[in-house]
Amino acid sequence: MASIEARSTKYGVVIVKLDGMNCGFNSVYAALSSREVDICIVPEFNFELYGESGLLQHAYNSLLRKKSCVIVINEGCLYSMLDYDHQYHQQYNQDISLLLRNEIQMNCF
């Protein structure tokens, strides 16, 4: 369903946030079963938000290639960001989906 929603508009981005602070396997299984997910982020692995190999660049490339992007993210991933800053903690109150939404809007459009 998320992929249908993402494709319903040009350059649509859908962020699916799954609960479970340290249960990345739930996100991985959901992403693998749908075959429509472009990015899957789990708290067990660190990731970069910015840069050439960062999440934003990958989302931008997906938007250029497919005109849509589906991101599955786990609840505890805010602390897995390699460029984590405490301002994110205070501003987004541990909700990484709000952070991603704002960063994608500012950097990909």
PEWONOR-V661028 format. One record per pair of residues at least 12 apart in sequence whose C-alpha atoms are under 10 Angstrom apart, sorted by the first residue. I is the first residue (numbers start at 1). J is the second residue. Records with the same first field share a line. If there is no record, write none. Layout:
BEGIN
I = J + J
END
This chain:
BEGIN
1 = 34 + 36
2 = 14 + 15 + 16 + 34 + 36 + 37 + 69 + 70 + 71 + 72
3 = 34 + 35 + 36 + 37 + 38 + 68 + 69 + 70 + 71
4 = 36 + 68 + 70
5 = 68 + 69 + 70
6 = 67 + 68 + 69 + 70
7 = 66 + 67 + 68 + 69 + 70
8 = 68
9 = 67 + 68
10 = 63 + 66 + 67 + 68
11 = 60 + 62 + 63 + 64 + 65 + 66 + 67 + 68 + 69 + 108 + 109
12 = 63 + 66 + 67 + 68 + 69 + 70
13 = 59 + 62 + 63 + 67 + 68 + 69 + 70 + 71 + 101 + 104 + 105
14 = 37 + 68 + 69 + 70 + 71 + 72 + 97 + 101
15 = 37 + 39 + 40 + 69 + 70 + 71 + 72 + 73 + 96 + 97 + 98 + 100 + 101
16 = 37 + 40 + 70 + 71 + 72 + 73 + 74 + 97
17 = 41 + 71 + 72 + 73 + 74 + 75 + 76 + 77 + 95 + 96 + 97
18 = 30 + 42 + 72 + 73 + 74 + 75 + 76
19 = 73 + 74 + 75 + 76
20 = 43 + 74 + 75 + 76
21 = 42 + 43 + 44 + 74 + 75 + 76 + 77
22 = 42 + 43 + 44 + 74 + 75 + 76 + 77
23 = 42 + 43 + 44 + 74 + 75 + 76
24 = 40 + 41 + 42 + 43 + 44 + 45 + 73 + 74 + 75 + 76 + 77
25 = 42 + 43 + 44 + 74
26 = 42 + 73 + 74
27 = 40 + 41 + 42 + 43 + 72 + 73 + 74 + 75
28 = 40 + 41 + 42 + 72 + 73 + 74
30 = 72
31 = 70 + 71 + 72 + 73
36 = 69 + 70 + 71
37 = 69 + 70 + 71 + 72
38 = 58 + 59 + 62 + 63 + 66 + 68 + 69 + 70 + 71 + 72
39 = 55 + 58 + 59 + 62 + 69 + 70 + 71 + 72 + 73
40 = 55 + 70 + 71 + 72 + 73 + 74
41 = 55 + 71 + 72 + 73 + 74 + 75 + 76 + 77 + 80
42 = 72 + 73 + 74 + 75 + 76 + 77 + 78 + 80
43 = 73 + 74 + 75 + 76 + 77 + 78 + 79 + 80 + 81
44 = 74 + 76 + 77 + 79 + 80
45 = 77 + 80 + 81 + 82
46 = 77 + 78 + 79 + 80 + 81 + 82 + 83
47 = 77 + 78 + 79 + 80 + 81 + 82 + 83 + 84
48 = 80 + 81 + 82 + 83 + 84
49 = 81 + 82 + 83 + 84 + 100 + 103
50 = 81 + 82 + 83 + 103 + 107
55 = 71 + 100 + 104
56 = 100 + 103 + 104 + 107 + 108
57 = 104 + 107 + 108
59 = 71 + 104 + 107 + 108
60 = 104 + 107 + 108 + 109
61 = 108
63 = 108 + 109
64 = 108
71 = 97 + 100
72 = 97
73 = 96 + 97 + 100
74 = 96 + 97
75 = 94 + 95 + 96 + 97
76 = 94 + 95 + 96
77 = 94 + 95 + 96 + 97
78 = 92 + 93 + 94 + 95 + 96 + 97 + 99 + 100
79 = 94 + 96
81 = 96
END
